[in-house]
């Protein structure tokens, strides 16, 4: 029984992850909340992403 519950929780978590990363949902929320769109990442965030990419390639 507990395994079924864990499987359901995992499936729901995966669905929510996919749903919130959907471009349609992002656009909807951005428009709904009237959020500004940043075309470029701030330097610090860009640097951190580059570090992650480098570490992933090693």
C-alpha positions in Angstrom: 0.0 0.0 0.0 2.8 2.4 0.9 4.5 1.6 -2.4 1.4 2.6 -4.3 1.3 5.9 -2.4 4.9 6.6 -3.1 4.4 5.8 -6.8 1.4 8.2 -6.9 3.4 10.9 -5.2 6.3 10.4 -7.7 3.9 10.5 -10.7 2.2 13.7 -9.4 5.6 15.4 -8.7 6.8 14.6 -12.2 3.5 15.9 -13.7 3.8 19.2 -11.7 7.5 19.6 -12.7 6.6 19.2 -16.4 3.5 21.5 -16.0 5.4 24.4 -14.4 8.2 24.2 -16.9 5.8 24.3 -19.9 6.2 27.4 -22.0 2.4 27.9 -22.2 2.1 27.9 -18.4 5.1 30.3 -18.0 3.6 32.7 -20.6 0.2 32.4 -18.9 1.6 33.2 -15.4 3.8 36.0 -16.7 0.8 37.6 -18.4 -1.5 37.0 -15.4 1.0 38.5 -12.9 2.2 41.1 -15.3 5.8 40.1 -14.8 8.6 41.7 -16.7 10.6 39.5 -19.0 14.4 39.5 -18.7 16.0 38.8 -22.1 19.4 38.2 -20.6 20.6 36.4 -17.5 22.4 38.5 -14.9 26.2 37.9 -15.0 26.3 36.0 -11.7 23.6 33.5 -12.8 25.2 33.1 -16.2 28.5 32.3 -14.5 26.9 29.7 -12.2 25.2 28.0 -15.2 28.5 27.9 -17.1 30.1 26.3 -14.0 27.4 23.7 -13.9 27.8 22.9 -17.6 31.6 22.6 -17.1 31.1 20.3 -14.1 28.6 18.2 -16.1 31.1 17.7 -19.0 33.8 16.4 -16.6 
